[in-house]
Every structure is written in C-alpha cells, then in structure tokens.
Amino acid sequence: MSLTVAIADYAARFTVRSESAIDAARRYLIEALARGFESLGDPQCAALVGPLVPGALMPGGARVPGTSLELDPAQAAFCLGVMLCRSATREDWPDLPHAGAAASLAAVLATADYRARKATMEGKAPPTIRDLLAASIKALELQCVLAPVSAEPSAWAASLRLARLAVAAVAAAQLGATQRQIATALSYVCADGGVSGDPHEPRQRARRDWILADAVSRAVRHACQAASTECATLPAAIELEIPELIDRSRGTVFGTELIAQRSNRDSPREIARVVMRFQSAVDSYFPARQAERIKVLCANPARLDDLPVSELLAALVTNGAR
C-alpha cells in the first residue's frame, strides 16, 4: 500500500476508540482555546484575526471562538491557527510535530463547525465534540508517526509539510470526501510549496505562528477543493515531495498509540493546570454570565463529548465587532 493510500484510508475509515487518546485530545482542545482567548488580548494577534478581504464574511460559515466572525473554513482555520498557536510570552512556542495539536485543532475545529452548521440546515445530524476530538487525534497521529527526528531547519520544514498533509487528509474526511478525493487533496498539498522558515532564527520568531496558521489554512483550502470535485489524482506526488520520509514510513500502521501514550504521561497536577488556565482565560475574556456557561459546558467530559460542535462554538461567540 502506498503512503498516499495509507493516509487517505486512515483519515476516511479509521475509528478512534481509545479513551486515553480522547482524554488527551480533550485537554489539547481546552488548553488551545485558553491560549486562543489569551492571544486575542494581543493587538498584533487580533489584527490578523478577520476576513481575508475586509467585510468578506460568510453567514453560516465557520465561526472563530472569542469573536463574532463567520468565515469560510480556510480563513477561519488561519485565524484559529494564529490564535491557538500563539504564545502569550512569545517564547513558549510549540515545535512541530510534538506540539502540533493546536495547529490540527485550528483546522478541524473550523471544518467541523462549518460541517455542523451545514448539516443542521440540511436536517442532518451534526458532528459532535467527540467527532472533533477523533479528527484532531488522526491529524496529530499522522504528524507524530511521520515526523522527522532531526531538529535541523530542514526537518522543521518537512514537519510543516507533514502538518499540511495530515490536516488536508483529515479535513477532507470531515467534509465527507471519498478516499480518491482525499488522495487528490494530498496531491494538491504536495504541489503547493507553501511558506517555511527556520523557527529558531531571530528574524523568523515573530512569524512562526503566522507560518503555521498559513500552513493549516492552505490544507483546509485544498481539502475543500478536493472534496467538491472528482479531479484526477497525482498518486506519486507525496513520494516525489518528501522521499526522505518514505523508507521510514513503509509498513507503518496508523492508530492512536502515540497520543494515548502521551496522555498516560500527564500527571494530575498537569491536568489541573490545564483546567485552571482555561477557566482563568474564560473569566478574563468573557462577561461573567457567559463565562460561567462556558465553564459548565466544558466541566463534564461526557456532556461535552456529546455536544454538537456548533453548540459549543455558539457558546464561544462574542457580540462585539470581532
């Protein structure tokens, strides 16, 4: 089985049953949202959160938590990428792929909200938060399994390409794409050079979150394009684009093991820290009554997992200009 087919098959057909992995993804979601609300207090970050063209909103599209924006999924993914991957200190910035959960969540959250709202309008069952968590696990697992072990800038660039591949595959699957359409999305990613850089180079540090946000936005765009057409695929594109990863990935079986292992390493103190950070960010950003409602929604894992994605996003919308 080629790597293209293996990735497409995993994104479209694999069912996440590991509760440990779901627990980890839920904590990633809570912590990423906390980071996003904190980031919106930064004028430089807030300036990047909005439509690509002023006024180009999409009623019924994907919403951006902490704002009143409704955008197309690709632009919403960019805004979320800037928010969720940005550090309040500007030094605590995650390296790919091991902290790629925030980038994955930016894409799958935007895609899931768009899909949920569309399903509701069509009288269909919308995806739930558990579906969202499963999608984020798949995207992160793909990145972790295929990630280069080197810390060199070239390895970081390869990891960035892998983030686009993983997100494009999973986002296309969220949109109901066939295996062939997912493979098409992967071919689009490989043909798209995207933006890269050395995350440790001083002049690039201010652009790290932007680069990552741009990567996931491009991935969602390719997923949307592929899911809406039956174009011919380029099956050799991945092998031609990242040949250094192919030998190491032959015979790889994607699952949830890496994410579950990371969950088992989280201490009760670390889990409590994530919850406290989320509650503090919500209290600081939202009006008191809305903050309490958000905390209640997220306090019970079973209740949260069964909640339609669109209902959680509705609770996170603000009434201001943003």
PyMOL commands that set and color helices and strands:
alter all, ss='L'
color gray80, all
select helices_A, chain A and resi 3-13+19-39+43-46+73-84+101-121+129-146+153-174+179-191+202-227+237-241+243-249+257-264+268-285+288-299+301-306+309-315
alter helices_A, ss='H'
color red, helices_A
select strands_A, chain A and resi 62-63+70-71
alter strands_A, ss='S'
color yellow, strands_A
deselect
rebuild
show_as cartoon
